[in-house]
Amino acid sequence: MTERSWRSPRLLPEGATGSRAQPAIRIFGRWSRGPLLPVLRLWRRNLQLRVVASTLLLSFAVVLVLGVVVIGQVRNGLLEAKLQTAQSQAEGGFAVAADRAAVGNDPDAVDSLTADPSVWLTAMVEQLASGGQGVYSVVALSSQLSAPSLGGDGAVVPRGPRASPNIRPEESISRELREAVDLDPATHRQYGTVVRPDGSSEAALIVGKRLSDTHGNHYQLYYLFPFTQEEKSLSLVKGTIATAGVFLVVLLGAIAWLVVRQVVTPVRMAARIAERLAAGRLQERMKVSGEDDIARLGESFNKMARNLQLKIQQLEELSRMQRRFVSDVSHELRTPLTTVRMAADVIHEARDEFDPVTARSAELLLSQLDRFESLLADLLEISRFDAGAAALEAEATDLRDVVHRVMEGAEPLAERKGSRLLVRGGERPVIAEADPRRIERVLRNLVVNAIEHGEGRDIVVRLAAAPGEHGAVAVAVRDHGIGLGPGEAERVFNRFWRADPARARTTGGTGLGLSIAVEDARLHGGRLEAWGEPGGGAQFRLTLPPAVGTPLWDSPIPLQPEDARSGPRPGPALPARPTPAMAAGSGPSEEDSHAQH
């Protein structure tokens, strides 16, 4: 035998069992979560199911409690009646046995039956048991206090048990009860078990007492009352209560289903019609019948739908008129504006011949004409988006080239503001299928806004591309200026919205730049989002799919920058699957490329 065979097995290292159990628990959790998810989803969405199930559960609980109480009361009543009947019958039997022993002690009454105590005891038990008729059994056992009987040759013979023919006497009477009967001559009761000759048993009430025979020897006399009839009665009560309980629960469930259906059906109809209204089918209405509360709800819903349809039609008509007005005015103003531009150019070229006040007026005239032309161009672009006429001329574009052109154009403004333009993440190509003109317009708006609100601090433009064939690309513009207040990150893309209306605009912006930028991003199937905190600057992130029409996954650049005051946390997630951590351009680079050319 080898040494290893008799040594106790080595214990596992501490934590080994837990490390093995944890994956098993996770696997079991995932396995059990799969079938439960549809059930939980159905439970959350179906009001009728929840009400009916709750009614069934509560009804079952009530019926169960009532059944337990009723069965308990019936059992106690049957036991009390059984106890009183058994006590009366047993006391009568004990009295008969005592009378027969007293008669046997009379010398004038001694006969062949009383001469032998064994014969007398057998006859007495048979007489007492004959009146039971299956209701009870009689058992006579020897007492430890009695003297042993003598046989015909003078030998000592122990007195054997006497009992009804359908019982095993010594197995049916417990030792504790026999000892108690020997110690106390009073009547004793005990719940026990009657053992039949075939080995079967049933519960019974046992009443016993110590008596004396014709010769003054003690013996024990017992009455055994089986609970056969009581068990049948209790089973009948249980069956009746169970049947009535099941019927009652099913009836209450059906009633709850019918009642809830009358309430839920109009609500479901209203929900479906509300969804159709939200989808633009404004002519949908609820069917109304009757004059009850549900009918009044339907009438109110239909009235609301009619008013809503009327208001939407009015707003659509007003919106069409506004778009038409903006488009017509923008086109109509181009002709006189061209004439005014020619005259202003002539005046501006001859400004050196004018006095200083007139020359300054010529310069202001030219600058305001530039703003006017920019406003007209933006209004025309907005009208194209509103009319759905904006066209996308997409091609494979390296966003680094677009960023380079934007930096070149914004460098003079950055120098006047005292800001540096920094590019990070431009070491590798960032390719996407996009319209270069529109993407350049978006980035120019973001960079110019960052310079305007950057308070002379650095402006960081970060590029990144998610790995993989379907990885998204992103460009983020970060400034460290006045930032955005609570709720302003959502309103910043509204038309003509400005965080500070009193703030002077040095570049003549129209207030439509970010609105056009977000429309350009949507035209590509991308997203333009903003983050900011008061005094901590802002960051705008443009995320584009690698190709037009492909799904947009998570952005490779977090919306909230790592140097934010409130600490880094993920921004609003794009609607798609999660992707691994994006390393390309997601963090600060050691090399900062200055856009100075």
C-alpha positions as CSV (number, residue, x, y, z in Angstrom):
1,M,0.0,0.0,0.0
2,T,1.4,3.3,-1.0
3,E,1.8,6.2,1.4
4,R,-0.8,8.3,-0.5
5,S,-3.4,5.6,-0.1
6,W,-3.8,5.8,3.7
7,R,-3.2,9.5,4.2
8,S,-6.2,11.8,4.4
9,P,-6.9,13.9,1.3
10,R,-5.4,17.3,1.2
11,L,-7.7,20.2,1.8
12,L,-8.4,22.7,-1.0
13,P,-6.9,26.1,-0.7
14,E,-9.0,28.7,1.0
15,G,-11.4,30.3,-1.4
16,A,-11.1,27.5,-4.0
17,T,-14.6,26.2,-3.4
18,G,-16.0,29.7,-3.6
19,S,-14.1,30.5,-6.9
20,R,-15.6,27.3,-8.4
21,A,-19.0,28.0,-7.1
22,Q,-19.2,31.5,-8.3
23,P,-19.1,30.6,-12.1
24,A,-21.7,27.9,-11.4
25,I,-24.0,30.4,-9.7
26,R,-23.6,32.9,-12.6
27,I,-24.3,30.1,-15.1
28,F,-27.4,29.1,-13.1
29,G,-28.5,32.7,-12.9
30,R,-28.2,33.2,-16.6
31,W,-29.9,29.9,-17.3
32,S,-32.9,30.7,-15.0
33,R,-33.1,34.3,-16.2
34,G,-33.8,33.3,-19.8
35,P,-37.2,31.5,-19.2
36,L,-38.3,34.1,-16.6
37,L,-37.7,37.2,-18.7
38,P,-40.8,36.6,-21.0
39,V,-42.9,35.9,-18.0
40,L,-41.7,39.0,-16.1
41,R,-42.2,41.1,-19.3
42,L,-45.8,39.7,-19.6
43,W,-46.4,40.4,-15.9
44,R,-45.3,44.0,-16.2
45,R,-47.2,44.8,-19.3
46,N,-50.5,42.9,-18.7
47,L,-52.7,44.6,-16.2
48,Q,-55.5,42.1,-16.6
49,L,-53.1,39.2,-15.8
50,R,-51.8,41.0,-12.6
51,V,-55.4,41.7,-11.3
52,V,-56.7,38.2,-12.0
53,A,-53.5,36.5,-10.6
54,S,-53.7,38.7,-7.5
55,T,-57.4,37.9,-7.1
56,L,-56.7,34.2,-7.4
57,L,-53.8,34.3,-4.9
58,L,-55.8,36.3,-2.4
59,S,-58.9,34.2,-2.8
60,F,-56.8,31.0,-2.4
61,A,-55.2,32.5,0.8
62,V,-58.7,33.4,2.2
63,V,-60.1,30.0,1.4
64,L,-57.1,28.2,2.8
65,V,-57.3,30.2,6.1
66,L,-61.1,29.6,6.3
67,G,-60.6,25.9,5.5
68,V,-58.0,25.5,8.2
69,V,-60.2,27.3,10.8
70,V,-63.3,25.3,9.9
71,I,-61.5,21.9,9.8
72,G,-59.9,22.8,13.1
73,Q,-63.3,23.6,14.6
74,V,-64.9,20.4,13.2
75,R,-62.0,18.3,14.5
76,N,-62.2,19.8,17.9
77,G,-66.0,19.2,18.0
78,L,-65.6,15.6,16.9
79,L,-62.9,15.0,19.5
80,E,-65.0,16.5,22.2
81,A,-68.1,14.5,21.3
82,K,-65.9,11.3,21.0
83,L,-64.4,12.0,24.4
84,Q,-67.7,12.5,26.1
85,T,-69.2,9.4,24.5
86,A,-66.2,7.3,25.2
87,Q,-66.0,8.4,28.8
88,S,-69.7,7.5,29.4
89,Q,-69.4,4.1,27.7
90,A,-66.2,3.3,29.5
91,E,-67.6,4.3,32.9
92,G,-70.6,2.1,32.3
93,G,-68.4,-0.8,31.4
94,F,-66.2,-0.4,34.4
95,A,-69.3,-0.3,36.6
96,V,-70.6,-3.6,35.1
97,A,-67.2,-5.2,35.6
98,A,-67.2,-4.1,39.3
99,D,-70.7,-5.4,39.8
100,R,-69.9,-8.8,38.3
101,A,-66.8,-9.0,40.6
102,A,-69.0,-8.1,43.6
103,V,-71.5,-10.7,42.7
104,G,-68.8,-13.3,42.3
105,N,-67.5,-12.6,45.8
106,D,-70.9,-13.5,47.3
107,P,-70.7,-17.2,48.5
108,D,-74.3,-17.8,47.6
109,A,-73.7,-16.8,44.0
110,V,-70.6,-18.8,43.2
111,D,-71.0,-21.0,40.1
112,S,-68.8,-22.6,37.5
113,L,-68.0,-19.3,35.9
114,T,-66.9,-17.6,39.1
115,A,-64.9,-20.5,40.4
116,D,-62.1,-20.0,37.9
117,P,-60.9,-16.3,37.6
118,S,-59.6,-16.9,34.1
119,V,-62.9,-18.2,32.8
120,W,-64.7,-15.3,34.6
121,L,-62.5,-12.7,33.1
122,T,-62.9,-14.1,29.6
123,A,-66.7,-14.2,29.9
124,M,-66.8,-10.7,31.3
125,V,-64.7,-9.3,28.4
126,E,-66.8,-11.1,25.8
127,Q,-70.0,-9.6,27.4
128,L,-68.6,-6.1,27.5
129,A,-67.3,-6.3,23.9
130,S,-70.6,-7.7,22.6
131,G,-72.3,-4.3,23.0
132,G,-69.6,-2.5,21.0
133,Q,-70.7,-3.6,17.5
134,G,-67.5,-2.3,16.1
135,V,-67.7,1.1,17.9
136,Y,-65.1,0.1,20.5
137,S,-63.0,-2.8,21.6
138,V,-62.4,-4.2,25.1
139,V,-59.0,-5.4,26.5
140,A,-58.2,-6.9,29.9
141,L,-54.6,-7.1,30.9
142,S,-52.8,-8.4,34.0
143,S,-51.7,-6.0,36.6
144,Q,-48.3,-5.9,38.2
145,L,-50.1,-5.6,41.5
146,S,-52.0,-8.9,41.2
147,A,-50.8,-12.3,42.4
148,P,-50.1,-14.9,39.8
149,S,-52.7,-17.6,39.3
150,L,-52.2,-21.2,40.1
151,G,-52.5,-24.0,37.6
152,G,-54.1,-27.4,38.1
153,D,-50.8,-28.9,39.5
154,G,-50.1,-25.9,41.7
155,A,-47.7,-24.3,39.3
156,V,-47.6,-20.5,39.0
157,V,-49.2,-19.4,35.7
158,P,-49.2,-15.7,34.6
159,R,-52.6,-14.3,33.7
160,G,-52.9,-13.8,29.9
161,P,-54.6,-11.0,28.1
162,R,-58.3,-11.0,27.2
163,A,-59.5,-8.9,24.3
164,S,-62.0,-8.5,21.4
165,P,-61.2,-10.8,18.5
166,N,-60.2,-7.9,16.1
167,I,-57.3,-6.4,18.1
168,R,-53.8,-7.2,19.3
169,P,-54.1,-6.2,23.0
170,E,-50.5,-6.0,24.2
171,E,-49.4,-4.0,21.1
172,S,-52.3,-1.6,21.3
173,I,-51.8,-0.5,25.0
174,S,-48.7,1.4,25.6
175,R,-46.3,0.7,28.5
176,E,-46.8,4.3,29.9
177,L,-50.5,3.9,30.1
178,R,-50.3,0.4,31.8
179,E,-47.9,1.8,34.4
180,A,-50.2,4.8,35.1
181,V,-53.2,2.5,35.5
182,D,-51.3,0.4,38.0
183,L,-50.1,3.4,40.0
184,D,-53.5,5.2,40.2
185,P,-56.9,3.5,40.5
186,A,-58.6,6.4,38.8
187,T,-59.7,6.4,35.1
188,H,-57.0,7.2,32.6
189,R,-57.2,8.4,29.0
190,Q,-54.7,8.4,26.2
191,Y,-54.7,8.9,22.4
192,G,-53.0,5.9,20.9
193,T,-53.2,3.4,18.1
194,V,-55.2,0.2,17.7
195,V,-53.2,-2.6,16.1
196,R,-55.3,-5.1,14.1
197,P,-54.5,-8.8,13.6
198,D,-53.5,-8.1,10.0
199,G,-51.0,-5.6,11.1
200,S,-53.0,-2.5,10.1
201,S,-53.5,0.3,12.7
202,E,-55.7,3.3,13.2
203,A,-55.9,6.1,15.8
204,A,-58.0,5.6,18.8
205,L,-59.0,7.0,22.2
206,I,-58.0,4.5,25.0
207,V,-59.7,4.6,28.4
208,G,-58.4,2.3,31.1
209,K,-58.9,1.5,34.8
210,R,-57.5,-0.9,37.4
211,L,-60.2,-3.3,38.8
212,S,-60.4,-6.4,40.9
213,D,-61.7,-9.8,39.9
214,T,-63.8,-12.3,42.0
215,H,-60.8,-13.3,44.1
216,G,-59.6,-9.7,44.8
217,N,-56.7,-9.9,42.2
218,H,-56.1,-6.7,40.3
219,Y,-56.4,-6.5,36.5
220,Q,-56.5,-3.7,33.9
221,L,-59.6,-3.1,31.8
222,Y,-59.4,-0.9,28.7
223,Y,-61.9,0.5,26.3
224,L,-60.5,1.4,22.8
225,F,-62.6,3.7,20.7
226,P,-61.2,4.0,17.1
227,F,-61.7,7.2,15.2
228,T,-63.0,5.5,12.1
229,Q,-66.3,7.4,11.9
230,E,-64.7,10.6,12.9
231,E,-62.0,10.2,10.2
232,K,-64.7,9.6,7.6
233,S,-66.6,12.6,8.8
234,L,-63.5,14.8,8.8
235,S,-62.5,13.5,5.3
236,L,-65.9,14.4,4.1
237,V,-65.7,17.9,5.5
238,K,-62.2,18.3,4.0
239,G,-63.4,17.2,0.6
240,T,-66.4,19.4,0.8
241,I,-64.3,22.4,1.8
242,A,-61.7,21.7,-0.9
243,T,-64.3,21.3,-3.6
244,A,-66.1,24.5,-2.5
245,G,-62.8,26.3,-2.2
246,V,-61.6,25.4,-5.7
247,F,-65.0,26.3,-7.1
248,L,-65.0,29.6,-5.2
249,V,-61.5,30.5,-6.3
250,V,-62.2,29.7,-9.9
251,L,-65.5,31.7,-9.7
252,L,-63.8,34.7,-8.2
253,G,-61.0,34.5,-10.8
254,A,-63.6,34.4,-13.6
255,I,-65.5,37.3,-12.0
256,A,-62.3,39.3,-11.7
257,W,-61.4,38.5,-15.3
258,L,-64.8,39.7,-16.6
259,V,-64.7,42.8,-14.5
260,V,-61.2,43.7,-15.4
261,R,-61.8,43.0,-19.0
262,Q,-64.6,45.5,-19.1
263,V,-62.2,48.1,-17.7
264,V,-59.0,47.1,-19.4
265,T,-60.4,46.6,-22.9
266,P,-61.3,50.3,-23.4
267,V,-57.9,51.3,-21.9
268,R,-56.1,49.0,-24.3
269,M,-58.1,50.4,-27.2
270,A,-57.2,53.9,-26.0
271,A,-53.5,52.9,-25.8
272,R,-53.6,51.5,-29.4
273,I,-55.3,54.6,-30.7
274,A,-52.9,56.8,-28.9
275,E,-50.0,54.9,-30.5
276,R,-51.6,55.4,-33.9
277,L,-52.1,59.1,-33.2
278,A,-48.4,59.4,-32.2
279,A,-47.6,57.7,-35.5
280,G,-49.5,60.4,-37.4
281,R,-52.8,58.7,-38.0
282,L,-54.8,61.6,-36.6
283,Q,-58.2,60.3,-37.8
284,E,-58.3,57.4,-35.4
285,R,-61.1,57.4,-32.8
286,M,-62.4,55.2,-30.0
287,K,-65.7,53.3,-30.3
288,V,-68.1,54.6,-27.7
289,S,-71.1,52.7,-26.5
290,G,-73.3,53.4,-23.4
291,E,-73.3,56.2,-21.0
292,D,-71.1,54.9,-18.1
293,D,-67.7,56.2,-17.0
294,I,-65.9,54.3,-19.7
295,A,-68.1,55.8,-22.3
296,R,-67.5,59.3,-21.0
297,L,-63.7,58.5,-21.0
298,G,-64.0,57.4,-24.7
299,E,-65.9,60.6,-25.6
300,S,-63.3,62.7,-23.8
301,F,-60.5,60.9,-25.6
302,N,-62.2,61.4,-29.0
303,K,-62.7,65.1,-28.2
304,M,-59.1,65.4,-27.2
305,A,-58.0,63.6,-30.4
306,R,-60.2,66.0,-32.6
307,N,-58.7,69.0,-30.9
308,L,-55.2,67.6,-31.2
309,Q,-55.8,66.9,-34.9
310,L,-57.1,70.4,-35.4
311,K,-54.1,72.0,-33.6
312,I,-51.6,69.8,-35.4
313,Q,-53.1,70.7,-38.7
314,Q,-53.0,74.4,-37.9
315,L,-49.4,74.1,-36.7
316,E,-48.5,72.2,-39.8
317,E,-50.1,74.8,-42.0
318,L,-48.4,77.5,-40.1
319,S,-45.1,75.7,-40.3
320,R,-45.5,75.2,-44.1
321,M,-46.3,78.9,-44.4
322,Q,-43.3,79.9,-42.4
323,R,-41.0,77.6,-44.3
324,R,-42.4,78.9,-47.6
325,F,-42.0,82.5,-46.4
326,V,-38.4,81.9,-45.3
327,S,-37.6,80.2,-48.5
328,D,-39.3,82.8,-50.7
329,V,-37.8,85.7,-48.7
330,S,-34.3,84.1,-48.8
331,H,-34.5,83.7,-52.6
332,E,-36.1,87.0,-53.3
333,L,-33.6,88.9,-51.2
334,R,-30.7,87.4,-53.1
335,T,-31.3,89.6,-56.2
336,P,-31.4,93.0,-54.3
337,L,-28.6,91.8,-52.0
338,T,-26.4,91.1,-55.0
339,T,-27.0,94.7,-56.2
340,V,-26.3,96.1,-52.8
341,R,-23.1,94.0,-52.6
342,M,-21.8,95.4,-55.9
343,A,-22.5,98.9,-54.7
344,A,-20.9,98.3,-51.3
345,D,-17.8,96.8,-52.9
346,V,-17.4,99.9,-55.1
347,I,-17.8,102.2,-52.1
348,H,-15.5,100.1,-50.0
349,E,-12.7,100.2,-52.6
350,A,-13.0,104.0,-52.7
351,R,-13.1,104.5,-48.9
352,D,-9.6,106.0,-48.9
353,E,-11.0,109.0,-50.8
354,F,-13.7,109.7,-48.1
355,D,-13.5,111.4,-44.8
356,P,-12.8,109.1,-41.8
357,V,-16.5,108.9,-40.8
358,T,-17.7,107.9,-44.3
359,A,-14.8,105.4,-44.7
360,R,-15.7,103.7,-41.4
361,S,-19.4,103.6,-42.6
362,A,-18.3,101.8,-45.8
363,E,-16.4,99.2,-43.7
364,L,-19.4,98.6,-41.4
365,L,-21.6,98.3,-44.5
366,L,-19.5,95.6,-46.0
367,S,-19.2,93.6,-42.7
368,Q,-23.0,93.7,-42.2
369,L,-23.5,92.6,-45.7
370,D,-21.3,89.6,-45.0
371,R,-23.5,88.8,-42.0
372,F,-26.6,89.3,-44.0
373,E,-25.4,86.9,-46.7
374,S,-24.4,84.3,-44.1
375,L,-27.9,84.6,-42.5
376,L,-29.6,84.1,-45.9
377,A,-27.4,81.1,-46.6
378,D,-28.3,79.5,-43.3
379,L,-32.0,80.2,-43.8
380,L,-31.9,78.6,-47.2
381,E,-30.1,75.5,-45.7
382,I,-32.7,75.3,-42.9
383,S,-35.5,75.5,-45.4
384,R,-33.9,72.6,-47.4
385,F,-33.8,70.5,-44.3
386,D,-37.4,71.3,-43.4
387,A,-38.5,70.5,-46.9
388,G,-36.5,67.2,-46.9
389,A,-34.6,68.3,-50.0
390,A,-31.1,68.2,-48.4
391,A,-28.9,65.9,-50.5
392,L,-25.8,64.0,-49.2
393,E,-22.8,63.6,-51.4
394,A,-20.9,61.0,-49.4
395,E,-17.5,59.7,-50.2
396,A,-14.7,58.0,-48.2
397,T,-13.2,60.9,-46.2
398,D,-10.2,61.1,-43.8
399,L,-11.5,63.3,-41.1
400,R,-8.0,64.5,-40.3
401,D,-8.0,66.4,-43.6
402,V,-11.3,68.1,-42.7
403,V,-10.0,69.0,-39.3
404,H,-6.8,70.4,-40.9
405,R,-8.8,72.7,-43.1
406,V,-11.0,73.9,-40.3
407,M,-8.0,74.7,-38.1
408,E,-6.4,76.7,-40.9
409,G,-9.6,78.8,-41.3
410,A,-10.1,79.3,-37.5
411,E,-6.4,80.1,-36.7
412,P,-6.8,83.9,-37.1
413,L,-9.7,84.1,-34.8
414,A,-7.9,81.9,-32.2
415,E,-4.9,84.2,-32.4
416,R,-7.1,87.2,-31.7
417,K,-8.7,85.4,-28.7
418,G,-5.4,84.2,-27.4
419,S,-6.3,80.5,-27.7
420,R,-4.2,77.6,-28.9
421,L,-5.7,75.0,-31.3
422,L,-4.6,71.5,-30.4
423,V,-5.3,68.2,-32.2
424,R,-5.1,64.8,-30.5
425,G,-5.6,61.4,-31.9
426,G,-4.6,62.3,-35.4
427,E,-1.7,59.8,-35.7
428,R,-3.8,57.2,-37.5
429,P,-6.4,57.6,-40.3
430,V,-10.0,58.3,-39.3
431,I,-11.9,57.2,-42.3
432,A,-15.7,57.5,-42.7
433,E,-18.1,57.7,-45.6
434,A,-19.3,61.3,-45.3
435,D,-20.0,64.5,-47.2
436,P,-16.8,66.6,-46.7
437,R,-18.5,69.9,-47.2
438,R,-21.1,69.2,-44.5
439,I,-18.7,67.7,-42.0
440,E,-16.4,70.7,-42.5
441,R,-19.3,73.0,-41.8
442,V,-20.2,71.1,-38.7
443,L,-16.6,71.2,-37.3
444,R,-16.2,74.9,-38.3
445,N,-19.2,75.7,-36.2
446,L,-18.0,73.7,-33.2
447,V,-14.4,75.1,-33.4
448,V,-15.6,78.8,-33.8
449,N,-18.0,78.5,-30.9
450,A,-15.3,76.9,-28.8
451,I,-13.0,79.8,-29.6
452,E,-15.7,82.4,-28.8
453,H,-16.6,80.9,-25.5
454,G,-13.1,79.5,-24.6
455,E,-12.0,82.6,-22.6
456,G,-8.6,82.5,-24.3
457,R,-7.7,79.0,-23.1
458,D,-6.7,76.0,-25.2
459,I,-9.1,74.4,-27.6
460,V,-8.6,70.6,-28.0
461,V,-9.9,68.7,-31.0
462,R,-9.8,64.9,-30.5
463,L,-10.3,62.3,-33.2
464,A,-10.8,58.6,-32.7
465,A,-12.0,55.5,-34.5
466,A,-13.4,52.4,-32.9
467,P,-11.6,49.2,-34.0
468,G,-13.3,46.8,-36.3
469,E,-15.0,47.0,-39.6
470,H,-18.2,48.4,-38.2
471,G,-16.6,50.8,-35.6
472,A,-17.9,54.3,-35.4
473,V,-15.7,57.4,-35.8
474,A,-15.9,60.5,-33.7
475,V,-14.5,64.1,-33.4
476,A,-14.8,66.0,-30.1
477,V,-14.1,69.7,-29.6
478,R,-13.3,70.7,-26.0
479,D,-13.0,74.2,-24.6
480,H,-12.3,75.4,-21.1
481,G,-14.4,78.5,-21.0
482,I,-17.7,79.5,-19.5
483,G,-19.3,76.2,-20.1
484,L,-23.0,75.3,-20.1
485,G,-25.5,75.4,-17.3
486,P,-28.0,72.7,-16.3
487,G,-30.3,71.8,-19.1
488,E,-28.5,73.9,-21.7
489,A,-26.7,71.0,-23.3
490,E,-30.1,70.0,-24.8
491,R,-31.3,73.5,-25.7
492,V,-28.0,74.5,-27.3
493,F,-29.1,73.0,-30.7
494,N,-32.4,74.9,-30.8
495,R,-32.7,77.6,-33.5
496,F,-31.6,81.1,-32.5
497,W,-31.0,79.9,-28.9
498,R,-28.1,81.6,-27.1
499,A,-26.9,80.8,-23.5
500,D,-26.2,84.5,-22.9
501,P,-28.3,86.9,-25.1
502,A,-26.3,89.8,-23.8
503,R,-22.9,88.3,-24.8
504,A,-21.3,90.1,-27.8
505,R,-20.7,88.1,-30.9
506,T,-17.4,88.9,-32.5
507,T,-17.8,86.8,-35.6
508,G,-21.3,87.7,-36.7
509,G,-23.0,84.4,-36.0
510,T,-26.6,83.9,-37.0
511,G,-27.7,81.5,-34.2
512,L,-28.5,78.8,-36.7
513,G,-25.0,77.2,-36.9
514,L,-25.6,74.4,-34.3
515,S,-29.1,73.7,-35.6
516,I,-27.7,73.2,-39.1
517,A,-24.8,71.1,-37.7
518,V,-27.1,68.7,-35.9
519,E,-29.2,68.3,-39.1
520,D,-26.0,67.5,-41.0
521,A,-25.1,64.9,-38.4
522,R,-28.5,63.3,-38.7
523,L,-28.3,63.3,-42.4
524,H,-25.2,61.1,-42.1
525,G,-27.0,58.8,-39.6
526,G,-24.8,60.2,-36.8
527,R,-25.2,62.1,-33.6
528,L,-24.1,65.5,-32.4
529,E,-24.1,65.8,-28.6
530,A,-23.0,68.4,-26.1
531,W,-21.7,68.4,-22.5
532,G,-20.8,71.3,-20.3
533,E,-20.6,72.5,-16.7
534,P,-20.6,76.1,-15.5
535,G,-17.0,77.4,-15.4
536,G,-15.6,74.0,-16.5
537,G,-16.0,74.4,-20.3
538,A,-17.9,72.4,-22.7
539,Q,-17.3,69.5,-25.2
540,F,-19.2,68.8,-28.4
541,R,-19.0,65.3,-29.8
542,L,-19.7,64.3,-33.4
543,T,-20.2,60.6,-33.9
544,L,-20.5,59.1,-37.4
545,P,-21.0,55.5,-38.7
546,P,-18.3,54.1,-40.9
547,A,-20.7,54.1,-43.8
548,V,-23.9,55.8,-44.6
549,G,-26.9,53.6,-43.7
550,T,-24.9,51.3,-41.3
551,P,-25.9,51.0,-37.6
552,L,-24.3,53.5,-35.2
553,W,-22.5,51.8,-32.2
554,D,-21.1,53.5,-29.2
555,S,-18.9,56.4,-29.6
556,P,-15.1,55.8,-29.2
557,I,-14.9,59.2,-27.3
558,P,-16.7,59.7,-24.0
559,L,-19.1,62.6,-24.0
560,Q,-17.8,63.9,-20.6
561,P,-14.1,64.6,-20.8
562,E,-11.7,63.1,-18.2
563,D,-10.6,66.5,-16.9
564,A,-14.2,67.5,-16.0
565,R,-14.6,68.9,-12.4
566,S,-17.3,66.4,-11.5
567,G,-15.1,63.5,-12.5
568,P,-15.4,61.3,-15.6
569,R,-18.5,59.4,-16.2
570,P,-20.0,58.0,-19.4
571,G,-22.3,60.2,-21.4
572,P,-25.6,59.3,-23.0
573,A,-25.2,55.9,-24.7
574,L,-25.9,55.6,-28.4
575,P,-28.6,53.1,-29.2
576,A,-26.7,50.0,-30.1
577,R,-24.6,47.1,-28.7
578,P,-21.7,47.9,-26.3
579,T,-18.2,47.8,-27.7
580,P,-14.8,47.3,-26.0
581,A,-12.9,50.2,-24.6
582,M,-11.7,52.4,-27.4
583,A,-8.0,53.1,-27.1
584,A,-7.5,55.1,-30.3
585,G,-7.5,58.8,-29.4
586,S,-9.5,58.3,-26.3
587,G,-7.0,59.7,-24.0
588,P,-4.5,62.6,-24.1
589,S,-1.6,62.1,-26.4
590,E,1.9,63.0,-25.7
591,E,2.1,64.8,-29.0
592,D,0.0,67.9,-29.6
593,S,-0.2,69.0,-33.1
594,H,-0.6,72.8,-33.3
595,A,-2.7,74.1,-36.2
596,Q,-0.3,76.8,-37.1
597,H,0.6,77.0,-40.8
